[in-house]
Amino acid sequence: MSENAKIEVGKKLHDARVAKGLTLDDLQQATKIQKRYLIAIEDEKFAELPGDFYVRAFVKQYADTVGLDGNDLLLEFNDQLPKTKSSEYSKHISQAVETRTGQHKTVDQIDKARQYLPTIIVVVVIIVILGAIWLTAIGSGHRSSKSDIDSSSVSVSGESSKKRIFISK
């Protein structure tokens, strides 16, 4: 890699950014690429980026944002930019897919729980109400049967005493 060719890609991106009137902060907001990585791209310090895959992805996104064709830029400077390693690319893609899949599973489980929450609350309230009615019925039934026993024994006693009185006369 010639030093002159390396500087060309960084200088080309820098010049396009300045021509568009964008600061690094503006570019960071637009691309969501950290400012330190944008500076590293302009200074051709690709080793400061997280990996070869990110060098190409960030350069393309940077170029597209400042009005250059990212694909054309990658083709033009293909020899000067680090090559993406297919295993590194696959590793990053699989990690991204696993992370997103895990997030969706968690969100789906929470959504399902929220979906059934009103039904669960209604069932619990109904069970509590039925339990209260059952306890009330048992309590009043117990008092009622006790008073029935007391009144029946009183009336039986009363009849016995009336019979005695009747027999005595």
Buried (B, 14 or more C-beta within 10 A) or exposed (E): EEEEEBBBBBBBBBEBBEEEEBEBEEBBEBBEBEEEBBBBBBBBBBEEBEBBBBBBBBBBBBBBBBEBEBEEBBEBBEEBBBEBEEEBBEEBEEEEEEEEEEEEEEEEEEEEEEEEEEEEEEEEEEEEEEEEEEEEEEEEEEEEEEEEEEEEEEEEEEEEEEEEEEEEE
